[in-house]
Amino acid sequence: MFNSETLREAGLQPRHIHRLIGVSRVTASNWLRGKTSPHHLVKDRADGLMAAVQNAVDDGRLPVPSNLPPDERSVRTVAIVKKYMDAVNDAGDSPE
């Protein structure tokens, strides 16, 4: 199930969601603000994103440390989520 609060608490921003699953930044912003939920045509990608983010949060990988420069936080956030998305898509497990 899609949970915008989990995404926000993990430090994801519209630009991250845009890069990870290919929706517009406006769409991602609407999701994060709880204004809309994922359309059925992107629901599978959004569910994969949610699973990856939840796994990364559970493993303590997200959110990234706030003492990092903003650009570095952004790069690390996307890299971590992508790694977890690949793991969810491939094996359904958390990456080591």
C-alpha positions in Angstrom: 0.0 0.0 0.0 1.2 3.5 -0.9 2.2 5.6 2.2 3.4 9.1 1.5 4.4 9.6 5.1 6.9 6.8 4.9 8.4 8.3 1.8 8.7 11.7 3.4 10.2 10.3 6.6 12.8 8.4 4.5 13.9 11.7 3.0 12.5 11.2 -0.5 11.6 14.3 -2.5 9.7 14.6 -5.8 13.0 14.7 -7.8 14.0 11.3 -6.3 10.7 9.7 -7.2 10.9 11.2 -10.7 14.3 9.6 -11.2 13.4 6.3 -9.7 10.1 5.4 -11.3 9.7 8.0 -14.1 6.7 10.0 -13.1 6.7 13.8 -13.3 7.9 15.8 -10.4 4.4 17.4 -10.1 2.9 13.9 -9.8 5.5 12.9 -7.3 4.9 16.1 -5.3 1.1 15.4 -5.3 1.8 11.9 -4.0 4.1 13.1 -1.2 1.6 15.8 -0.1 -1.2 13.1 -0.1 -3.1 15.1 -2.7 -3.3 12.1 -5.0 -2.4 8.5 -5.1 -0.6 6.5 -7.8 -2.7 5.8 -10.9 -3.4 2.2 -11.7 -1.0 2.4 -14.7 2.0 3.1 -12.4 0.7 1.3 -9.3 3.2 -1.6 -9.7 6.2 0.8 -9.9 4.9 2.8 -6.9 4.4 -0.4 -4.9 7.9 -1.5 -5.8 9.2 1.9 -4.7 7.3 1.7 -1.4 8.6 -1.8 -0.7 12.2 -0.7 -1.4 11.9 2.4 0.8 10.3 0.4 3.6 13.0 -2.2 3.5 15.7 0.5 3.5 14.1 2.2 6.5 13.8 -1.1 8.3 17.5 -1.8 7.7 18.5 1.7 8.9 19.8 2.9 5.6 17.2 5.6 5.2 17.0 8.5 5.9 20.6 9.3 5.1 22.4 11.4 7.7 21.3 15.0 7.7 24.9 16.3 8.3 25.8 15.5 4.6 25.7 18.3 2.0 22.3 18.4 0.2 23.6 17.1 -3.1 25.3 14.2 -1.4 22.1 13.3 0.5 20.2 13.4 -2.7 22.7 11.1 -4.5 22.9 8.7 -1.6 19.1 8.5 -1.2 18.5 7.6 -4.9 21.4 5.1 -4.8 20.1 3.4 -1.7 16.5 3.2 -3.0 17.6 2.0 -6.4 19.7 -0.8 -4.8 16.7 -1.9 -2.7 14.3 -1.7 -5.7 16.7 -4.0 -7.7 16.7 -6.4 -4.8 12.9 -6.3 -4.5 12.5 -6.9 -8.2 15.1 -9.6 -8.4 14.7 -11.7 -5.2 12.3 -10.0 -2.9 15.1 -9.7 -0.3 17.0 -6.8 1.2 20.5 -6.2 -0.3 23.5 -6.9 1.8 
